[in-house]
Amino acid sequence: MKRLILITDHYPYTRGELPFVQPELAVTCQHFEVSVICKSPAEKQEYPLPPGVKLYHYHKDATMEEKIRNLFGCLLDGNYYRSVFGKEHAKGSWRAREAEVRNFRLSAHLFRKYLRDEGFFDRIEHTIYYSYWYNYGAMALALEKQRHPRMRIITRTHGYDLYNERSPAGVQPYKRFMDRHMDAVFFVSRRACAYYKKHFATQDNGHYQLAYLGVPDNGLNPPGKGEEISLFSCSNVIPIKRVGLLVEALSLLPGRKIRWVHAGGGSQEEAVRRLAEEKLGGNPEVSYAFLGAVPNEEVIAYYKSTHVDLFLTASETEGGTPVSIMEAFSFGVPAVGTDVGGIPEMINAGTGFLLSANPTPQEIAAAIAAYADAPAAKKTALRSNARQMWHASFYDKANHTRFASELEKL
């Protein structure tokens, strides 16, 4: 059996990647002898691993000597200059880019040293090295592959580790260097793949593969009763999720009986609560509830027990195909969402209502009204299509089995 060395940022020490990595790992560990290297600064393991999976924990703060050595290394590193001064970056300060690239390089070299010291590169035959994020963990592997060209290294890329605009400094360090050494790069949406090919690709198309994430089958959402429109949203309450837009939209639907529930907390939670009280509090036809940050199990339980007509998202950006929409579709709940990231690969006229990338409250309200006013047959078709979309593209067992099979071919 081949070995798979999986590098994560959070799982299993904190929740971070739990919804993504855990179901994938449950499948890949049936095909490979798996070791997980987690780079989380947390000290306590919060979540279990499947039986037989070995766990290693890495976290290191650089010493001053290491920082100085890295600074001199940058001066002799052509890829450093290309990352800082090349054309592939978003607008921003070159000083911020320089600091980002320099620190990225330092983290990669320190992590590579750890991997070498711990013997992870002693048996490269029949081993696949897999960085779940296209960050300095992937670069550590690319650096080592310069010494061992027969190494098999792969990475996924999602959002913050792909788009220049998602980086605080507006740059994705060393992407072309890493790309030249990757045996495969896996993407969570077609739009992400197209962006990468345009900006960073150095190899033929066969190296770049679509590998959707997925969610399990938890059954169907129960049918509705009466004329009330039941709406659900699930996201962090932070600026890029624009939850306040949903509040504004609901205030534009007078005369309709609406129930809206939002799951998720964040920096804007109190502000959005106040906005809801101001805009919706005086309308007896609208009820709403903010659940705050809740475990995913509670979200699933809500879908199982409570009828939902539409899932809503007004997100400003997405790296791939949102798991929140996958979950809604798995229960047969259609969605209203923005034309960003991989959302257009999920929401179409058959599965919901695709908004513009920057919708107005009026546009969101119109989509909700269109569903509410649709004949019963149309609503039934939307729910059926959403469920079919999930089964065809976002069923976790099928996707992860397909992914494991692709890895076995390497």
C-alpha positions in Angstrom: 0.0 0.0 0.0 1.3 3.5 -0.9 2.0 6.1 1.8 0.1 9.4 1.8 1.7 12.3 3.8 -1.1 14.8 4.3 -0.2 18.3 5.5 -2.9 20.4 7.1 -3.1 23.8 8.7 -5.6 23.1 11.5 -7.2 19.6 11.6 -7.3 17.7 13.9 -6.1 20.3 16.5 -8.8 22.9 15.8 -12.0 22.9 13.7 -10.6 24.9 10.7 -10.6 22.2 8.0 -12.7 19.7 9.8 -15.7 19.8 7.4 -13.4 19.3 4.4 -10.6 17.1 5.5 -12.4 14.7 7.8 -14.7 13.1 5.2 -11.9 13.0 2.6 -9.6 11.3 5.0 -12.2 8.7 5.9 -11.9 7.5 2.3 -8.2 8.1 1.5 -7.1 6.1 4.5 -8.8 3.0 2.9 -6.5 3.4 -0.1 -3.3 4.6 1.6 -1.2 4.3 4.7 -1.8 7.9 5.9 0.2 10.2 8.1 -1.1 13.7 8.9 1.3 16.6 9.7 -0.7 19.4 11.3 0.9 22.9 11.3 -1.5 24.4 13.9 -0.1 26.5 16.7 -2.7 24.9 19.0 -1.3 22.4 21.5 -4.4 20.2 22.1 -5.8 17.8 19.6 -9.6 18.4 19.5 -10.8 15.9 17.0 -10.1 12.2 16.4 -8.4 10.7 13.4 -9.5 7.4 11.7 -7.9 4.3 13.1 -4.4 3.7 11.8 -3.7 7.3 10.8 -0.5 8.6 12.3 -0.4 12.2 13.6 2.6 14.6 13.7 2.4 18.1 15.0 4.6 21.0 13.7 4.8 24.5 15.0 7.9 26.7 15.1 8.7 30.4 15.7 11.7 31.4 13.8 14.8 32.6 15.7 16.6 35.8 14.9 19.4 33.8 13.4 17.0 32.0 11.1 15.4 35.3 10.0 18.8 36.8 9.2 19.9 33.7 7.3 16.7 33.8 5.3 17.2 37.5 4.6 20.6 36.7 3.0 19.0 33.8 1.2 16.4 36.1 -0.4 19.2 38.2 -1.9 20.4 35.2 -3.9 16.9 33.8 -4.8 15.6 34.7 -8.2 12.1 33.4 -7.4 12.0 35.8 -4.5 12.5 38.8 -6.8 10.0 37.5 -9.3 7.4 37.2 -6.5 8.0 40.6 -5.1 8.5 42.6 -8.3 6.8 40.5 -11.0 3.6 41.4 -12.7 1.4 38.8 -11.0 0.1 40.6 -8.0 -2.9 42.8 -7.0 -2.5 46.5 -6.2 -0.7 47.3 -3.0 2.6 48.3 -1.4 5.7 46.6 -2.7 7.0 46.7 0.9 4.0 44.6 2.1 4.6 42.2 -0.8 8.3 41.9 0.1 7.5 41.1 3.8 4.9 38.5 2.7 7.3 36.8 0.3 10.2 36.9 2.7 8.2 35.4 5.5 6.6 32.8 3.2 10.1 31.7 2.1 11.3 31.5 5.7 8.3 29.4 6.8 8.8 27.0 3.8 12.5 26.5 4.5 11.9 25.9 8.3 9.1 23.4 7.5 11.2 21.6 5.0 14.0 21.3 7.6 11.5 19.7 10.0 10.3 17.2 7.4 13.9 16.3 6.6 15.0 16.0 10.2 12.0 13.8 11.0 12.7 11.4 8.2 9.7 12.1 6.0 11.9 12.2 2.9 13.8 9.0 3.6 11.3 6.9 1.7 10.1 8.8 -1.3 9.3 5.6 -3.3 5.6 4.7 -3.2 4.9 7.9 -1.2 2.6 10.8 -2.2 3.1 14.1 -0.4 -0.1 16.1 -0.3 -0.4 19.7 1.0 -4.1 20.4 1.6 -3.4 24.2 1.1 -1.2 25.8 -1.6 0.9 27.6 1.0 4.4 27.2 2.5 3.7 23.5 3.1 3.5 23.0 -0.6 6.6 25.1 -1.1 8.6 22.9 1.3 7.7 19.9 -0.8 8.7 21.7 -4.0 12.0 22.7 -2.5 12.8 19.1 -1.6 11.7 17.8 -5.0 14.6 19.8 -6.5 16.8 17.3 -4.8 14.6 14.3 -5.4 12.9 14.7 -8.8 11.1 11.3 -8.4 9.1 12.6 -5.5 5.3 12.8 -6.1 3.9 16.0 -4.7 0.4 17.4 -5.0 -1.7 20.2 -3.5 -5.2 21.5 -3.4 -5.9 25.2 -3.7 -9.0 26.9 -2.4 -9.3 30.7 -2.0 -6.8 32.6 0.2 -4.1 30.4 -1.2 -5.0 31.1 -4.8 -6.3 34.6 -5.6 -3.9 37.5 -5.4 -6.8 39.7 -4.2 -7.4 37.4 -1.2 -3.8 37.9 0.1 -3.4 40.8 2.5 -0.3 41.9 0.5 -1.9 41.2 -2.8 0.6 38.4 -3.8 0.7 34.6 -4.0 4.4 34.0 -3.3 6.4 31.5 -5.4 3.4 30.1 -7.2 5.2 29.6 -10.6 8.1 28.0 -8.8 5.9 25.6 -6.9 3.8 24.9 -10.0 6.9 23.7 -12.0 7.4 20.9 -9.4 3.8 19.8 -8.7 2.7 16.5 -10.1 -0.9 17.7 -9.9 -2.9 20.7 -8.6 -6.5 20.1 -7.6 -9.2 22.8 -7.7 -12.5 23.1 -5.8 -14.2 24.9 -8.7 -13.8 25.4 -12.5 -13.5 29.2 -12.0 -10.6 28.7 -9.6 -8.8 26.4 -12.1 -9.3 29.0 -14.9 -7.8 31.7 -12.7 -4.8 29.6 -11.9 -4.1 28.7 -15.5 -4.3 32.3 -16.5 -1.9 33.6 -13.8 0.4 30.8 -12.6 0.4 27.7 -14.8 3.7 26.4 -16.3 2.6 22.9 -17.2 0.2 21.2 -19.6 -3.5 21.0 -18.8 -3.2 17.4 -17.5 -1.6 18.7 -14.3 -4.7 20.7 -13.3 -7.7 18.8 -12.2 -11.2 19.6 -10.8 -11.8 17.9 -7.5 -15.0 19.1 -5.8 -15.4 18.8 -2.1 -18.6 17.2 -0.9 -21.1 16.6 1.9 -22.8 13.4 3.0 -26.4 12.2 2.5 -28.4 13.3 5.5 -31.8 12.8 4.0 -34.4 15.3 2.7 -35.7 18.5 4.2 -39.3 18.0 5.4 -42.2 19.6 3.4 -43.6 22.9 4.2 -47.0 23.9 5.6 -48.9 27.1 5.0 -47.8 30.2 3.1 -44.9 31.2 5.3 -41.6 31.6 3.4 -38.9 29.8 5.4 -35.4 31.2 4.7 -32.0 30.0 6.1 -28.5 31.3 5.8 -25.3 30.1 7.3 -22.0 32.0 7.3 -19.7 34.0 9.5 -21.1 37.5 10.1 -18.1 39.4 8.7 -17.9 42.1 6.0 -17.3 39.8 3.0 -20.4 37.7 3.8 -22.7 40.8 3.6 -25.3 39.4 5.9 -26.7 42.9 6.3 -27.8 42.8 2.7 -30.2 40.0 3.6 -31.7 42.1 6.3 -32.2 45.0 3.8 -33.7 42.6 1.3 -36.3 41.2 3.8 -37.3 44.7 4.7 -38.4 45.2 1.1 -41.0 42.3 1.1 -44.1 43.8 2.9 -47.2 41.8 3.2 -45.3 38.4 3.1 -45.1 36.1 6.1 -41.4 35.3 6.4 -39.2 33.4 8.9 -35.5 33.8 8.5 -32.9 32.0 10.6 -29.1 32.7 10.4 -26.4 30.4 11.8 -23.0 31.9 12.3 -21.2 34.6 14.3 -18.5 37.1 13.8 -17.2 40.6 14.0 -20.4 42.2 12.6 -22.9 40.1 14.5 -24.0 42.8 16.9 -24.3 45.4 14.1 -26.4 43.1 12.0 -28.6 42.3 15.0 -29.2 46.0 15.5 -29.9 46.5 11.8 -32.5 43.6 11.9 -34.2 45.2 14.9 -34.3 48.5 13.1 -35.5 47.2 9.7 -37.5 44.2 10.6 -38.5 44.6 14.3 -41.6 46.5 13.6 -43.0 44.1 11.0 -45.2 41.4 12.6 -45.1 39.4 9.4 -41.4 38.8 9.7 -39.7 36.6 12.3 -36.0 36.2 12.5 -33.4 34.5 14.7 -29.6 34.7 15.0 -28.3 31.4 16.3 -24.7 32.6 16.6 -21.8 30.3 16.0 -23.1 26.7 16.2 -21.6 23.3 15.5 -22.3 21.9 12.1 -24.3 19.1 13.7 -26.9 21.7 14.7 -27.1 23.0 11.2 -27.8 19.5 9.9 -30.3 18.9 12.7 -32.1 22.1 11.6 -32.4 21.0 8.0 -33.7 17.6 9.2 -36.4 19.0 11.4 -37.5 22.3 9.9 -38.8 23.1 6.4 -36.6 25.5 4.5 -37.8 27.1 1.2 -34.6 28.8 0.3 -30.9 29.0 1.4 -29.5 32.5 1.1 -26.0 33.8 0.6 -24.8 37.3 -0.4 -21.1 36.5 -0.2 -18.7 39.0 -1.8 -16.1 36.3 -2.6 -15.7 32.5 -2.5 -12.7 30.4 -3.2 -14.6 27.5 -4.5 -18.0 25.9 -4.3 -19.4 26.7 -0.8 -20.1 23.7 1.5 -23.0 25.6 2.9 -24.8 25.5 -0.5 -23.8 21.8 -0.9 -25.5 21.1 2.4 -28.7 22.9 1.4 -28.7 21.0 -2.0 -28.2 17.7 -0.3 -31.5 18.3 1.6 -33.2 19.4 -1.6 -33.3 23.1 -0.7 -32.7 25.5 -3.6 -30.5 28.5 -3.1 -30.1 32.2 -3.8 -26.5 33.2 -4.2 -24.0 35.6 -5.8 -22.1 35.2 -9.0 -18.7 34.7 -7.3 -16.2 31.9 -7.0 -17.7 28.5 -7.8 -21.3 29.5 -7.0 -22.3 29.7 -10.7 -21.3 26.0 -11.0 -24.0 25.3 -8.4 -26.8 27.7 -8.8 -28.6 28.0 -12.1 -32.2 28.5 -13.2 -33.0 24.9 -12.3 -31.5 24.9 -8.8 -32.2 28.4 -7.6 -31.6 32.1 -8.3 -28.2 33.4 -9.3 -27.6 37.0 -8.4 -25.1 39.4 -9.7 -21.7 39.5 -8.0 -22.7 42.7 -6.1 -26.5 42.5 -5.7 -28.7 45.3 -4.4 -31.2 44.5 -1.6 -33.9 44.9 -4.3 -32.3 42.1 -6.4 -32.2 39.7 -3.5 -35.8 40.6 -2.5 -36.9 40.0 -6.1 -35.4 36.5 -6.1 -37.2 35.6 -2.9 -40.4 36.9 -4.2 -40.0 35.0 -7.5 -39.7 31.8 -5.5 -42.6 32.6 -3.2 -44.9 33.4 -6.2 -43.8 30.4 -8.3 -46.4 27.6 -8.8 -46.1 24.5 -6.7 -44.8 22.5 -9.6 -41.9 24.9 -10.1 -41.0 24.8 -6.4 -41.0 21.0 -6.5 -38.8 21.0 -9.6 -36.3 23.4 -7.9 -36.1 21.2 -4.9 -35.6 18.0 -7.0 -33.0 19.6 -9.1 -31.0 20.9 -6.1 -30.9 17.4 -4.7 -29.9 15.9 -8.1 -27.1 18.6 -8.4 -25.7 17.5 -5.0 -25.8 13.8 -5.9 -24.2 14.4 -9.3 -21.4 16.8 -8.2 -21.1 17.1 -4.5 -21.8 13.7 -2.9 -18.8 13.3 -0.6 -18.3 9.6 -0.9 -18.3 9.7 -4.7 -16.0 12.7 -4.9 -13.5 11.5 -2.3 -13.4 8.0 -3.9 -12.7 9.5 -7.3 -10.0 11.7 -5.7 -8.3 8.7 -4.1 -8.4 6.9 -7.4 -6.6 9.8 -9.1 -3.9 9.8 -6.4 -3.4 6.0 -6.8 -2.5 6.7 -10.5 0.4 9.0 -9.6 
